[in-house]
Amino acid sequence: MPQPIALQLYSLRETAALDYASVVRQVAAMGYAGVEPAGFPGTTAEAAGKLFRELGLAVPSAHLAPPVGENKNEVLDAMKAIGSKRLVSGKGADSFKTIDLVRQTCDLFNESSAVCRANGLTFGVHNHWWEYIEVEGRPVYEMLLEYLDPSVEFQLDTYWIKTAGVDPAMIIKKFGKRAPTLHIKDGPCVKGEPMTAVGKGVMDFKAVVAAGAGSTEWLIVEIDRCATDMAEAVKESLDYLVRTGLGRGKSA
């Protein structure tokens, strides 16, 4: 059976900030099986969690700050409120510019994972393109695999991997069960260029989905920015994945 499809709500962040509940209801009506919050613009974690449960939307993961320091209790409380067990975070390009910085970043991620494990959660790292370039002669992602505790998961953003010039299918196979969620987005795979609805760009999603067989638990659509109407692109993305048998929505 195809894997369920969720939407990263960051895609609809502008309208969500104005009326979060209406946007989430719209996503549920489209047929998405779940949602992945990225913070809670225009609402609270408590209100969002209640809404997700009302609409029967699963919350496979959530993008929040690392649960350390002053963020710790707020992040843990938010995870409890939305009923998600998988916390995903990441860092900007400046955190990976040197091997020493990569080590420091991995220390933060390892600390985050320890906090998550102590609270019945798992911690995962979401990538952009900068984790798939070489720093001081080494691919950053290989250093992440070396320096991170085995408990740290990876949420592989397949679009950014390809944009960095690396084959997403190869990476998915390499990471195996450490990458239970995949971010699915499409477009020209050129930095700075707008993305498209899934199925209208250069990504080979048949290869991506096949590579994750036995490991992928969720496909999560995300469109960072789009030259067309975002809500339409979000709906078209779900329809494409369902129509081609690559994933399934809530009604399937």
C-alpha positions, 0 to 999 in steps of 0.5 A: 500500500502507498504511504500516507501523504501529509502537508507541511503547513509552512507551504500555506504560512501566509494565509495561515497567519491570517486564519489558521483554522480555515487553512487547516480545514481547507487542507483536510478537505483536499484529502491530505492524511496529515499535517506537519506544523512549522510553528503555529502562526496565528494560533497556539499549539493547544488550539492547533492540536484540538483542530487536528484531532477534530479533523482526523488529521495525523501529525507525523512530525512537527518542525520546531526549535531544538528542545534545549535551553530556554526553548525546552519546556515550550517545545515539549509542551507544544509536542504534547499539545499536538500529539506528535512523537517526532520533532524535526529541526535544522540549522542554517548554512552558517552552521555547516561552514567548517568541520568544527562547526559541523561538530558543534551543530551535531552536538546540539542535535545530539543533546536535542535527541537526548531530551526527546528520548527522555520525554518519549519523542524522537528527534530528526534533522531536516536538510537543505542544500548545504548539507549536501556539499563538501566542506574541507573536502568532505560531504557534510551529510557523511559527517552528520552520519558519523557524528550524530547519535544513532537515535537521531533521525533524518527527514530527507528533503529530496528537492534540496538534495537534488538541487545540491547535485546529489541523487535523492534516491541514492541518499534515501537508500543510504540512510534507510530506516533513519529517514522515515519521512521524506519531504516531497517538492518539485520545480527546476531544482535551481537555487532561488527559482520558485517551485512548482506543484509536485509532478510539474518539475524535474524530480523523479518521484517514482525513483524517490518512492521506490528507494524508500520502500520499507523505510519511508513512513510518510511523504510530506509535501512542501512548497517553499515558494511558488509562481502560481497560486499556492493553495492550488499547487498544494492540491495539485501535488496531492492529486498527482501523488494519489493519481500515480499511486505514489502515495495515499490521501485520507480517503484511501 
